[in-house]
Amino acid sequence: MSDLNRAEIARSQLMYDANRKSVGVAYLLLIFLGGFGAHRFYLGRTGSAVAMLLLNLFGWVTVWLGVGLILLGFAWLWLFVDLFLVPGIARSHNMRLANDLTGGHPAMI
């Protein structure tokens, strides 16, 4: 193996390690900042993170009307479902990252 290939593999490994997502960090964000969609922002799911954030904000703003309770109920149900989805989302992100860094050759990582 040439020095250029070793350097390329080492660079890919370093980039992977620097950019991979941790399931533990995602769970901590979900537990402490889940209402803000922080775990989804962290995992790269920006669209659904913004939706979760807005759902919670509108829920709390309209809670005095009674409508907010329904919105918050949906948001909390979504958070509960995310307890089971986080590992798969993190794994998907990490596999996509590995493929991007190796040009579709995950054996390099």
N, C-alpha and C positions, 0 to 999 in steps of 0.2 A: 504494500500500500504506500503510495507516495505521500510526501509531506503535505502536498496541497489537499489531497483527499482527507488526511487526518485533520488538517486545520479546518476544512469545511465541515467535517463531522463534529469536531469540537465546538465550532461556532453554532451549528444547529442545536447541539445539546444545551449550550449556554442560553441560547435564545428561547428554547423550549422551557428550561427551568425558570427563566425570568418571567415568562408570560403565561405559564400554566395556572389554572385555577384550582384552588384548594376547596375540597368539600367542607372541611372544618371551618374555614373562614366564611364560606357561604352560609353554613348553619348558624354561626354566631351573628352574622348580619341579619338573617331571617328572624332569629329569636329577639334581638334587641332593636332592630330597625326595619322589621318586615313590613310594617305599615307604610313605610316610605318607598318600598320596592328596592331597598338597598342591595339585597341579595341578587336580584335580577339585573340591576345595573352592573354589579360585580361580575356576573356570569355572561355579560354581553347581550342580554335580552332587553335592550333599551326600550323598545316599543311597549312591551308588556309591563316593564317597570314604570313607565310614565302612566300607563293605564291604571296600574295598581295605586300609584301615588294620587292620581286624580280621584279615583274611586274613594279612597280614604279621606281625602280633603273635602270632597263634596259631601261625603257621609257625615263628617264631623260638623261641617257648616250647616247642614240641614237637619241635624239630629233633633232640634227643637220642633221641627215640623212633623216628625215621625217618619218621614221618607228616609232620613239619614240612617235610621236603624236598619232599614232594609239594605241600603247600600253598604253599611258596615258589616252586616251579616254576610253579604256576598264577598266582601274583602277578607273577612276572617275565614270563611270557607276556602277561599283561594289560598290563603296562607297555610291552612291545614293541608291542602292538597300538595302545596309546594314542599312540605316536609318530606314527601315521598318522591318528588320530581327532581330535587336538587342533585342527588348523585348522578343521575342520567344526564342532566344538563351539563354538569361539570365534565363528565366523561366525554360527552359529545364535543364540547369546546376543545378539550385537550387533544382529542383524536384529530379534529379539524386543524388544530395548530400544528400537530406533528406532521400531518400530510402537507400542509403549506410549507413548512420549513424544509422538508426533505424532497419536495417535488413529487409527492405521491409514493415515496419509498420509506414507509414507517420503520423498516428494519434498521435504518441508520440511527435512529434515536435510541 
